[in-house]
Amino acid sequence: MRIDPAGWPFIGGAAALAIIAAFLVSNALGLALLILALLFLFFFRDPDRAVTEAPQAVLSPADGRVVVAGKSTSQDFAPAEWQQISMFLSPMDVHVNRMPVGGRVTKVRYHPGRFLPAYRPDAGDLNEYTEVWIDHAGQTIVVRQIVGILARRIVCRTKEGAQVAAGERFGVMKFGSRMDVFVPVGTRIAVKVGDRVVAAVTVIAELAK
């Protein structure tokens, strides 16, 4: 299985420390560090996905559990114009992020902020996040990578002007976190709070034609 490149420093560092500890300190400490390396290996896994192909579909950008599905709760996106789907990622979920739609990236914005629990309603505005705006056939879709208590580092690999495909990998969040997707009013939301979603596979919304 593919491992996201952001994980190798964690995996390699823990494995190297495991070897050193086993020789210089104790086998028990070496075993504990080896287990940690295996946990990092599991966390940064990046499985291949059969991307759902549908022209008007908005795909989930992450694995996780839906915590918002309806009117926008963000102060930056007026509920009269925007709807929101948010998913919370536990440490057990795959943390590689994928594009919800294809199109042209028109904006990539970094917002410094706090490290509140990602499931809190206000975390989407107050926490540190990276925001990507995508022009999909004249309609704008916005996706936010939001840190939480454990997730202190966001990797966003796309840039303004890039042409992207639905389901394409574009980043990773290190440890528990949240992702918000904003779609125009008139879009049909296809999931509800509590649903489990799979990145690049689950259709979370259908855009108006």
C-alpha positions as CSV (number, residue, x, y, z in Angstrom):
1,M,0.0,0.0,0.0
2,R,1.2,3.5,-0.8
3,I,2.3,5.7,2.2
4,D,1.9,9.5,2.0
5,P,5.4,11.1,1.8
6,A,4.6,13.3,4.9
7,G,4.6,10.1,7.0
8,W,8.1,8.9,6.3
9,P,9.9,11.2,8.7
10,F,7.6,9.9,11.5
11,I,7.9,6.3,10.5
12,G,11.6,6.4,9.9
13,G,12.3,8.4,13.0
14,A,10.4,6.0,15.3
15,A,12.0,2.9,13.6
16,A,15.5,4.3,14.0
17,L,14.8,5.2,17.7
18,A,13.5,1.6,18.2
19,I,16.7,0.1,17.0
20,I,18.9,2.4,19.1
21,A,16.7,1.9,22.2
22,A,16.8,-1.9,21.8
23,F,20.6,-1.9,21.7
24,L,21.4,0.8,24.3
25,V,18.4,0.8,26.7
26,S,16.1,-2.2,26.7
27,N,14.2,-4.5,24.3
28,A,11.0,-3.3,25.9
29,L,11.6,0.3,24.9
30,G,12.7,-0.8,21.5
31,L,9.5,-2.8,21.1
32,A,7.3,0.2,22.2
33,L,9.0,2.4,19.7
34,L,8.6,-0.2,16.9
35,I,4.9,-0.4,17.7
36,L,4.8,3.4,17.4
37,A,6.5,3.2,14.0
38,L,3.8,0.7,12.9
39,L,1.0,3.0,14.1
40,F,2.5,5.8,12.1
41,L,2.6,3.5,9.1
42,F,-1.0,2.7,9.6
43,F,-2.0,6.4,10.0
44,F,-0.3,7.6,6.8
45,R,-1.6,4.8,4.6
46,D,-2.9,6.0,1.3
47,P,-5.1,3.3,-0.4
48,D,-6.0,3.5,-4.0
49,R,-9.7,4.4,-4.6
50,A,-12.1,3.8,-7.5
51,V,-13.1,7.4,-8.0
52,T,-16.9,7.9,-8.4
53,E,-17.5,9.5,-11.8
54,A,-20.6,11.7,-12.2
55,P,-20.6,15.2,-13.8
56,Q,-22.6,16.9,-11.1
57,A,-21.3,15.0,-8.1
58,V,-19.4,16.5,-5.2
59,L,-17.2,13.8,-3.7
60,S,-16.1,13.5,-0.1
61,P,-12.6,14.9,0.3
62,A,-11.9,12.8,3.3
63,D,-12.8,9.6,5.2
64,G,-14.8,10.3,8.3
65,R,-18.1,11.0,9.9
66,V,-20.5,13.8,8.8
67,V,-21.0,16.4,11.5
68,V,-22.7,19.1,9.4
69,A,-25.0,18.7,6.4
70,G,-27.1,21.7,5.6
71,K,-26.9,25.5,5.8
72,S,-23.5,27.1,6.3
73,T,-22.4,27.6,9.9
74,S,-19.3,29.6,8.9
75,Q,-19.2,33.3,9.4
76,D,-17.2,33.5,6.1
77,F,-20.0,31.8,4.0
78,A,-23.4,33.3,4.3
79,P,-26.2,30.7,4.7
80,A,-28.3,32.6,2.1
81,E,-25.6,31.7,-0.5
82,W,-23.8,28.6,0.8
83,Q,-24.5,25.1,2.1
84,Q,-21.9,23.1,4.1
85,I,-20.9,19.5,4.6
86,S,-18.3,18.8,7.3
87,M,-16.7,15.5,8.2
88,F,-14.7,14.7,11.4
89,L,-11.6,12.5,10.9
90,S,-10.6,10.3,13.8
91,P,-7.0,9.1,14.2
92,M,-8.1,5.7,12.7
93,D,-9.3,7.3,9.4
94,V,-7.2,7.7,6.3
95,H,-6.0,11.3,6.4
96,V,-5.0,11.8,2.8
97,N,-7.3,14.5,1.2
98,R,-8.8,14.4,-2.3
99,M,-10.5,16.9,-4.5
100,P,-14.3,17.0,-4.2
101,V,-14.7,18.1,-7.9
102,G,-12.6,18.7,-11.0
103,G,-11.8,22.2,-12.3
104,R,-9.4,25.0,-11.9
105,V,-8.0,26.1,-8.5
106,T,-8.7,29.8,-8.2
107,K,-7.5,30.4,-4.6
108,V,-5.5,28.7,-1.9
109,R,-5.7,30.5,1.4
110,Y,-3.9,29.8,4.7
111,H,-5.6,31.0,7.9
112,P,-3.6,30.8,11.2
113,G,-5.7,30.0,14.2
114,R,-6.3,28.0,17.3
115,F,-6.4,24.2,18.0
116,L,-9.9,23.7,19.4
117,P,-11.5,20.2,19.2
118,A,-12.3,19.8,15.5
119,Y,-15.8,18.6,16.1
120,R,-16.8,22.0,17.7
121,P,-19.1,24.1,15.5
122,D,-16.8,27.1,15.8
123,A,-13.6,25.2,15.0
124,G,-14.1,25.7,11.3
125,D,-13.6,29.5,11.7
126,L,-11.3,29.8,14.7
127,N,-8.8,27.0,14.1
128,E,-5.9,26.9,11.7
129,Y,-6.9,25.9,8.2
130,T,-6.1,25.9,4.6
131,E,-8.9,26.7,2.1
132,V,-9.0,25.7,-1.5
133,W,-11.4,27.3,-4.0
134,I,-12.3,25.4,-7.2
135,D,-14.1,26.7,-10.3
136,H,-16.1,23.7,-11.6
137,A,-17.8,24.6,-14.9
138,G,-18.6,28.0,-13.5
139,Q,-19.7,26.9,-10.1
140,T,-17.5,27.5,-7.0
141,I,-16.8,24.8,-4.5
142,V,-14.6,25.4,-1.5
143,V,-12.8,22.8,0.7
144,R,-11.2,23.5,4.0
145,Q,-8.5,21.4,5.8
146,I,-9.0,22.2,9.5
147,V,-6.6,21.3,12.3
148,G,-7.9,20.0,15.7
149,I,-6.3,19.2,19.1
150,L,-4.1,16.5,17.6
151,A,-3.7,17.7,14.0
152,R,-1.1,20.5,14.2
153,R,0.1,20.3,10.6
154,I,-1.7,20.6,7.3
155,V,0.0,19.7,4.0
156,C,-1.7,21.2,1.0
157,R,0.0,20.4,-2.3
158,T,-2.2,22.2,-4.8
159,K,-1.6,25.8,-6.1
160,E,-3.7,28.6,-7.6
161,G,-4.2,28.0,-11.3
162,A,-3.8,24.2,-11.1
163,Q,-6.2,22.0,-13.1
164,V,-7.4,19.3,-10.9
165,A,-9.6,16.2,-11.3
166,A,-12.3,14.9,-8.9
167,G,-10.8,12.4,-6.5
168,E,-7.2,13.7,-7.1
169,R,-5.0,13.7,-4.0
170,F,-4.0,17.2,-2.9
171,G,-2.9,17.0,0.7
172,V,-2.9,15.3,4.1
173,M,-3.6,16.3,7.7
174,K,-1.4,14.9,10.4
175,F,-3.6,13.2,13.0
176,G,-7.3,13.9,14.0
177,S,-8.9,16.8,12.2
178,R,-11.9,18.0,10.1
179,M,-12.8,19.0,6.6
180,D,-15.5,21.4,5.5
181,V,-16.9,21.6,2.0
182,F,-19.0,24.6,0.9
183,V,-21.3,24.4,-2.1
184,P,-23.8,26.9,-3.6
185,V,-27.4,27.1,-2.4
186,G,-29.5,25.0,-4.7
187,T,-27.1,22.0,-4.5
188,R,-28.7,18.8,-3.3
189,I,-27.0,17.5,-0.2
190,A,-26.8,13.7,-0.4
191,V,-25.6,12.8,3.1
192,K,-26.9,13.4,6.7
193,V,-25.2,14.0,10.0
194,G,-23.8,10.7,11.4
195,D,-23.1,9.1,8.0
196,R,-19.7,7.6,7.3
197,V,-18.1,8.9,4.1
198,V,-15.1,7.7,2.0
199,A,-12.8,10.1,0.2
200,A,-13.3,10.1,-3.6
201,V,-16.0,7.5,-3.4
202,T,-19.0,8.9,-1.4
203,V,-21.1,11.5,-3.2
204,I,-21.9,14.1,-0.6
205,A,-23.8,16.5,-2.8
206,E,-25.1,17.0,-6.4
207,L,-24.7,20.3,-8.1
208,A,-27.6,22.0,-9.9
209,K,-27.3,21.7,-13.6
